[in-house]
Amino acid sequence: MVRLDYLLKRISEAPRLDFGTIFSDSIELFKKTWVYGFLYYVIILIISLGISFFTNPTYLVMIRNLENPEIWSDPSVFDGSSVGLYLLMTFVGSFVTASLSILLLSGFLRIVRNIDHSQEPDASDLFFYFKSDYIFKAMALAVATFGIAILALILCVFPIIYVAVGLTLCTFVFAFNPDLTLGEIIKVAFTLGHKKWGITMGLLIVAGLLSTIIGLLMCIVGIFLTASFTVLPSYFVYKSVIGFDQIENSEVQ
């Protein structure tokens, strides 16, 4: 509870943040971290495609009917039970992908923090959180954020726009405070998101647009080269408000 109170106190006492400063700092840090960001997104792509292949019944039907490709588009191939299986496998695939994404993004954020603090980066840190305690917590976080997103969608458009910032920050809080409970991670993330909603949302939108435009100009591969830039403004929001001095006694080195 002491640790949670400390984090919430830091948020309540947060200084005013400057949009331009955070954005320019993000650009400078991107120049140092883009290689690891590119690696992170390539790994995510490979994992997503692999999971999709093994959990999508459509692919299984295609494999079973390699000699008759004309029936691949025949809707009669999929009966009622196939639809149920499709939905179940799609959910399982999405859940596994989301959990792995949280773990890998946390690893990337660890690399970003180390580079930002002039420490030697290590690509293996992308898999730093692939440990039993962290894996189960990431799985629980994936379920919780999915549930929050669904509830916000049910409540109409504005709630999902509002909670998007908190949902984004959940992985940041997990990455830099892995000892917190699931409830504490969500509470800190949404408290920070509420406190700095405007500037964080603005940074996410501008960074996302800039990353997409430059990525498209560089063709398909460019998207993967620039995508990690969208992560960095939120990193600086977290750093500016909460900082990292509180992790020394708790984080596994």
Secondary structure, 3 states (H helix, E strand, C coil): CHHHHHHHHHHHCCCCCCHHHHHHHHHHHHHHHHHHHHHHHHHHHHHHHHHHHHHCHHHHHHHHCCCCHHHCCCHHHCCHHHHHHHHHHHHHHHHHHHHHHHHHHHHHHHHHHHHHCCCCCCHHHHHCCCCHHHHHHHHHHHHHHHHHHHHHHHCCHHHHHHHHHHHHHHHHHHHHCCCCCHHHHHHHHHHHHHHCHHHHHHHHHHHHHHHHHHHHHCHHHHHHHHHHHHHHHHHHHHHHHCCCHHHCCCCCC
